[in-house]
Amino acid sequence: YLFSNAAIVNIDGTPVADSFALKGLRIGINGKESAQGQSYANLDLSVSAGQTIAEPFSISALGTIIALEKGANLDEFFLTFEQLGEHTNV
């Protein structure tokens, strides 16, 4: 699987109420973090209060590849963060 141009979007289109940090994004597949393709692990950025992210807000121009495990219709993905706002290891 190819992941590229990681971005976030606020689907209700309202400005961000409070600043928040995004650090250490990792990709998981089928219940565990992938051992390969963790190009976003060093992500460290802050989204400012009042910023509107109704359109995709780029968080990284990097791309990565994760190996197919069960098959295209069966693999399930999730994201983990070292820090997401005030929460850690989520």
C-alpha positions in Angstrom: 0.0 0.0 0.0 1.3 3.5 -0.8 0.7 6.3 1.7 1.7 9.8 0.6 1.0 13.5 1.2 -0.3 12.9 4.7 -2.9 15.6 5.6 -5.6 16.4 8.2 -9.0 18.0 7.7 -11.6 19.3 10.0 -14.7 17.9 8.4 -17.1 20.4 10.0 -15.0 23.3 8.5 -14.8 25.3 11.7 -11.5 26.9 12.9 -9.4 25.0 15.4 -10.5 26.1 18.9 -7.2 25.4 20.6 -3.6 24.9 19.4 -2.6 21.2 19.4 0.6 19.2 18.7 1.0 16.2 16.3 4.1 14.1 17.0 5.3 10.7 16.1 2.6 9.4 13.6 2.8 5.7 12.9 0.8 3.4 10.7 -0.7 0.2 12.0 -2.1 -2.7 10.0 -4.3 -5.6 11.3 -3.9 -4.8 15.0 -0.2 -3.9 15.2 2.1 -1.2 14.2 3.9 -2.0 10.9 7.6 -2.8 11.3 8.3 -1.1 7.9 7.4 2.2 6.3 7.3 4.5 9.3 8.4 7.6 7.5 6.1 9.8 9.6 7.6 8.6 12.9 9.6 11.9 13.3 6.6 14.1 12.6 6.6 17.1 15.0 4.3 20.0 14.2 1.7 22.3 15.8 -1.7 23.4 14.5 -2.5 26.9 15.6 -5.7 28.0 17.3 -8.0 29.8 14.8 -6.6 27.9 11.8 -9.2 26.7 9.4 -8.5 23.3 8.1 -11.6 22.7 6.0 -9.3 21.8 3.1 -6.7 19.1 3.6 -3.8 20.6 5.6 -0.6 18.9 4.6 1.4 17.5 7.5 4.1 15.8 5.4 5.1 15.5 1.8 6.8 12.2 2.5 5.5 8.9 1.3 5.8 5.3 2.5 4.9 1.8 1.5 3.3 -0.8 3.8 3.3 -4.5 2.7 0.0 -6.2 1.9 -0.8 -8.8 4.6 -4.2 -10.4 4.3 -5.3 -8.9 1.0 -6.7 -5.7 -0.4 -10.2 -6.2 0.9 -9.2 -7.6 4.3 -6.3 -5.4 5.6 -7.4 -2.8 8.2 -5.3 0.3 9.0 -5.0 2.6 12.0 -2.8 5.5 13.1 -1.0 6.0 16.4 0.6 9.2 17.7 3.2 9.9 20.3 1.3 13.0 21.0 -2.1 14.2 19.6 -3.0 17.4 21.4 -2.9 16.8 25.1 -2.9 13.0 24.8 0.2 10.8 24.5 0.6 7.4 23.0 -2.8 7.3 21.4 
